[in-house]
Each structure stands twice: as structure tokens, then as C-alpha cells.
């Protein structure tokens, strides 16, 4: 199938999927209002086969040490799939399935499948990593850039988004922006931090008088980033940054790695 942009619709919700641009969600519009920051590197991109930073780009798999390109020196960040072209496997009016085959510089063969399903009041993203050859450590996550303010003609257009969540802990962040391994009591923002939610990710974004959006996932970790003026990020993922070294999840020929997240919204 063509890898051209895909437009999904459900009610007055519309999502754009960009297979050729890293399998990202290029836009999500509700009633004509764009929720995601626009631009080639924004929208919402999949983080796979790892999330966040890998310390100095190196991770260990048994006795082997692998070196990833330092695309955020001195670290490697956000996986390799966001830089590749995905293939479109199946499309309907409100759902798209796209795939990406892992290639160099990732040292293992595997396939990533992402399902994007749109409803009138929710977007659900599901991703899996599978292999038929060597087992390997991996992570799955999503990196959405939500607009800090929503455009519109009314007086509420300039009201900045509020972020509400109740994590069990915060991963202490070192000077190198990586978790130290210590868990601390959650601290007030601004954040570029990973939080633990053992009952599942549950974060609410509220644009006053406009929209409330909940980011949920069965996974237990989320990075919250709100240090930028234009957008805020809530990133559900299967482990913390540098997790390939500290908390690896194994992909095997018998057991793929799977994750899902749902964004559900309500007008205010």
C-alpha cells in the first residue's frame, strides 16, 4: 500500500498519520481545533526500540555491549523508528495499521506494528515489537507534543493547559538528565522527569473552558515534559529512561513486547 499521509475520521475528530515521517501522528483535531504541535519533528512519534535517553548510547545484552549513535550527545535518545519510513498495512475510515522493520543501527531484527484507532471521543495507540530470531531488550513509548494553548476566537484561547496527575514516585534525575536509580517524592514542576504509576498511567490535561484530555495506559511509567513554551508532553512508556540498562523488557520469538495508550477527551 501507499505510504502517503492517512486521514482518520470519527464524528468531528480527525487524526493524520504520517507513515513516511517516523510513523508519527501528525495532527489530532477535535471540532476543527488542533491539539498537537505542528512541525516535522512534533505531533506524536513512537519511541521504539527504546524510550528517552540511553546513557552514552550504550546498552548491554548479556556479555554484549552495543553502541547507538549519539543523536542527543552525550546520549542516544528516543529510539530509531521515529527516523524511518513505516509501511501502511491496512486502513479503514477510523483505523490504520502501520509497520516498521528494525534495521541498522539497531543490532537485532524485528518488526514493530502500530495500530492507530480513532473514536469520536478518544484515540487509542497500540504498539508491539516481535522477532523470529534472536531475543533482545526493548522498550515502547509515545512522545506526544500537546499544544500549550488551543487556538480559537473566544477569550479562552490563550489559557494555558493544566497538568494533573498523582504519581507514586518520581525517578530522581541526575545532572545528566538520567534517573539515578533513586525514587523520590514527586516534586512540583516544571518537569523533564519520569514518574512511576504502579496502577497505570493516568494524567489529565485541561485547557480551561475548552477541553479535558486524559492520557491513560496500563504501563507504569510516564515522562512529563513542560519546560517548553509551545507544548507539553506526557509520554507513557514501558520503563524509565535508560531502561535498556536498568529495567529491560525482553522481546523473544515466543513473546512480543506490547503496549497501549488511550487519549480520551471531553469538551468543557
C-alpha positions as CSV (number, residue, x, y, z in Angstrom):
1,X,0.0,0.0,0.0
2,X,1.0,3.6,-0.4
3,X,2.8,5.3,2.5
4,X,1.1,8.6,1.8
5,X,-0.4,10.5,4.8
6,X,-3.5,8.9,6.2
7,X,-6.6,10.8,7.5
8,X,-8.8,9.0,10.0
9,X,-12.2,10.4,11.0
10,X,-14.8,9.7,13.7
11,X,-17.5,12.2,14.4
12,X,-15.9,15.6,14.4
13,X,-12.5,14.1,15.4
14,X,-9.8,13.8,12.7
15,X,-6.3,12.3,13.0
16,X,-3.5,12.4,10.5
17,X,-1.0,9.5,10.4
18,X,2.4,10.0,8.7
19,X,4.0,6.6,7.9
20,X,6.9,8.2,5.9
21,X,7.7,10.5,8.8
22,X,8.6,8.0,11.5
23,X,5.1,6.6,11.9
24,X,4.0,9.7,13.8
25,X,0.6,11.2,14.4
26,X,0.9,14.4,12.5
27,X,-2.2,16.0,13.9
28,X,-5.3,15.4,16.0
29,X,-8.2,17.8,15.5
30,X,-11.4,17.9,17.6
31,X,-14.1,20.1,16.3
32,X,-11.5,21.7,14.0
33,X,-9.1,22.5,16.9
34,X,-5.6,21.1,16.6
35,X,-4.4,19.5,19.8
36,X,-0.8,18.6,18.7
37,X,2.1,20.9,18.0
38,X,2.7,21.1,14.3
39,X,6.0,20.5,12.6
40,X,8.2,17.8,11.1
41,X,9.6,16.7,14.4
42,X,6.5,17.1,16.5
43,X,2.9,15.7,16.5
44,X,3.3,12.4,18.4
45,X,6.0,9.9,17.5
46,X,6.6,6.4,18.6
47,X,9.6,5.7,20.9
48,X,10.9,2.3,20.0
49,X,13.0,0.2,20.4
50,X,13.9,2.4,23.4
51,X,12.4,5.4,25.2
52,X,14.2,8.5,26.3
53,X,18.0,8.6,26.7
54,X,20.4,5.7,26.8
55,X,23.5,6.6,28.9
56,X,26.3,7.4,26.4
57,X,24.3,5.5,23.8
58,X,25.4,2.1,25.2
59,X,23.4,-0.8,26.4
60,X,24.3,-4.3,27.5
61,X,22.6,-7.5,26.4
62,X,24.3,-10.3,28.3
63,X,28.0,-10.1,27.6
64,X,27.5,-7.9,24.5
65,X,27.7,-4.1,24.7
66,X,26.0,-2.2,21.8
67,X,26.7,1.4,20.8
68,X,23.9,3.5,19.4
69,X,24.5,6.8,17.6
70,X,24.7,9.8,19.9
71,X,21.8,11.8,18.5
72,X,21.5,13.8,21.7
73,X,25.1,14.0,22.9
74,X,26.4,12.5,25.1
75,X,23.4,10.2,24.9
76,X,21.2,8.4,22.4
77,X,17.5,9.3,22.6
78,X,14.0,8.1,21.7
79,X,14.8,5.0,19.6
80,X,15.3,4.6,15.8
81,X,11.8,4.1,14.4
82,X,10.9,7.8,14.5
83,X,13.6,8.4,11.9
84,X,12.5,5.7,9.5
85,X,9.7,5.2,6.9
86,X,6.9,2.9,8.1
87,X,4.7,0.8,5.7
88,X,1.0,1.0,5.6
89,X,-0.6,-2.4,6.2
90,X,-4.3,-1.6,6.5
91,X,-6.5,1.4,6.5
92,X,-10.2,2.0,7.2
93,X,-12.2,5.2,7.9
94,X,-11.2,5.2,11.6
95,X,-8.2,2.9,12.0
96,X,-4.7,2.5,10.5
97,X,-2.1,-0.3,10.9
98,X,1.5,0.6,10.0
99,X,4.7,-1.4,10.4
100,X,8.4,-0.8,10.7
101,X,11.2,-3.3,10.3
102,X,14.1,-2.7,12.7
103,X,17.4,-2.0,10.8
104,X,20.9,-0.7,11.5
105,X,22.0,0.9,13.7
106,X,19.7,-1.3,15.9
107,X,21.6,-4.6,16.1
108,X,18.6,-7.0,16.1
109,X,16.0,-7.9,13.6
110,X,12.4,-7.4,14.5
111,X,9.1,-5.8,13.4
112,X,7.2,-3.0,15.0
113,X,3.4,-2.8,14.4
114,X,1.4,0.3,15.4
115,X,-2.4,0.4,15.4
116,X,-4.0,3.9,15.4
117,X,-7.7,3.7,16.2
118,X,-9.9,6.9,16.4
119,X,-13.3,7.2,18.1
120,X,-15.5,10.3,18.5
121,X,-14.0,10.9,21.9
122,X,-10.7,9.0,22.0
123,X,-7.6,8.0,20.2
124,X,-6.0,4.6,21.1
125,X,-2.5,3.7,20.1
126,X,-1.2,0.2,20.4
127,X,2.3,-1.0,19.5
128,X,4.1,-4.3,19.5
129,X,7.6,-5.4,18.8
130,X,8.2,-9.0,17.7
131,X,11.1,-11.1,16.5
132,X,11.5,-14.5,14.9
133,X,15.3,-14.6,15.5
134,X,17.4,-13.5,18.5
135,X,15.8,-12.2,21.7
136,X,16.6,-8.7,22.6
137,X,15.8,-6.0,25.2
138,X,13.5,-3.2,24.1
139,X,11.1,-0.5,25.2
140,X,7.9,1.0,23.8
141,X,6.6,4.5,24.3
142,X,4.9,7.5,22.7
143,X,6.0,11.1,22.7
144,X,3.1,13.5,22.0
145,X,3.6,17.2,21.9
146,X,0.3,18.8,23.1
147,X,-0.2,22.4,22.3
148,X,0.1,24.5,25.4
149,X,-2.8,26.7,24.2
150,X,-5.6,25.9,21.8
151,X,-6.4,28.3,19.0
152,X,-9.9,29.8,18.7
153,X,-11.8,33.0,18.6
154,X,-13.1,33.0,22.2
155,X,-11.3,34.5,25.2
156,X,-10.2,31.1,26.5
157,X,-7.9,30.5,23.5
158,X,-4.9,31.9,25.4
159,X,-5.5,29.9,28.6
160,X,-2.5,27.5,29.1
161,X,-3.1,23.8,29.7
162,X,-3.0,22.5,33.2
163,X,-1.4,19.1,34.0
164,X,-2.8,16.9,36.8
165,X,-1.6,13.5,38.0
166,X,-0.8,11.7,41.2
167,X,2.3,9.5,40.8
168,X,3.6,7.1,43.5
169,X,7.1,8.3,43.0
170,X,9.4,10.4,40.8
171,X,12.6,9.0,39.4
172,X,15.4,11.2,40.8
173,X,17.1,12.9,37.8
174,X,20.9,13.3,37.7
175,X,22.8,16.2,36.2
176,X,23.0,14.1,33.0
177,X,19.1,14.0,32.8
178,X,19.1,10.3,33.5
179,X,17.5,8.6,36.5
180,X,20.0,7.9,39.3
181,X,18.1,4.8,40.4
182,X,16.7,6.5,43.5
183,X,12.9,7.1,43.8
184,X,11.9,10.3,45.5
185,X,8.6,12.0,46.5
186,X,7.1,13.8,43.5
187,X,8.2,17.4,43.2
188,X,6.4,20.4,41.6
189,X,7.2,21.3,38.0
190,X,8.5,22.4,35.7
191,X,9.4,18.9,34.7
192,X,11.5,16.9,32.4
193,X,11.1,13.8,34.7
194,X,9.9,10.3,34.8
195,X,7.2,9.3,37.2
196,X,6.0,5.9,38.5
197,X,2.3,5.0,38.5
198,X,2.0,1.3,39.5
199,X,-1.7,1.3,38.9
200,X,-1.2,2.6,35.3
201,X,-0.5,5.9,33.7
202,X,-3.3,8.5,34.4
203,X,-2.6,12.1,33.5
204,X,-5.2,14.8,32.9
205,X,-4.6,17.8,30.6
206,X,-7.1,20.6,31.0
207,X,-7.4,23.6,28.6
208,X,-9.7,25.9,30.7
209,X,-13.3,26.2,29.2
210,X,-12.2,24.2,26.1
211,X,-11.2,20.6,26.6
212,X,-10.2,18.0,29.1
213,X,-8.0,15.2,27.8
214,X,-6.9,12.1,29.8
215,X,-3.8,10.2,28.9
216,X,-4.0,6.6,30.2
217,X,-2.1,3.4,29.8
218,X,-1.7,0.1,31.6
219,X,2.1,0.8,31.7
220,X,3.6,2.1,34.9
221,X,5.9,4.9,33.7
222,X,5.4,8.3,32.1
223,X,7.8,11.1,31.4
224,X,6.2,14.6,31.8
225,X,7.9,17.5,30.0
226,X,6.6,21.0,30.3
227,X,9.8,23.1,30.0
228,X,8.9,24.4,26.5
229,X,6.7,27.4,25.9
230,X,4.8,26.0,22.9
231,X,3.9,22.5,24.1
232,X,3.8,19.9,26.9
233,X,4.5,16.2,26.7
234,X,3.0,13.2,28.5
235,X,4.9,10.1,27.4
236,X,3.6,6.7,28.6
237,X,6.3,4.0,28.3
238,X,7.2,0.5,29.3
239,X,10.1,1.6,31.5
240,X,12.1,4.6,32.6
241,X,14.8,6.4,30.6
242,X,18.0,4.3,30.3
243,X,15.7,1.3,30.9
244,X,17.5,-0.9,28.4
245,X,20.2,-1.0,31.0
246,X,18.3,-0.7,34.3
247,X,14.9,-2.4,33.6
248,X,15.0,-4.2,30.2
249,X,11.9,-5.9,28.8
250,X,12.8,-8.8,26.6
251,X,11.4,-9.5,23.2
252,X,11.5,-13.2,22.3
253,X,10.3,-15.3,19.4
254,X,7.6,-16.6,21.7
255,X,6.7,-13.3,23.4
256,X,6.4,-9.9,21.8
257,X,6.6,-6.7,23.7
258,X,3.2,-4.9,23.6
259,X,1.9,-1.6,25.0
260,X,-1.1,0.7,24.5
261,X,-2.2,4.2,25.4
262,X,-5.6,6.0,25.1
263,X,-6.2,9.7,24.9
264,X,-9.9,10.4,25.8
265,X,-11.4,13.9,25.7
266,X,-14.4,15.8,27.0
267,X,-15.5,19.3,26.0
268,X,-15.8,21.8,28.8
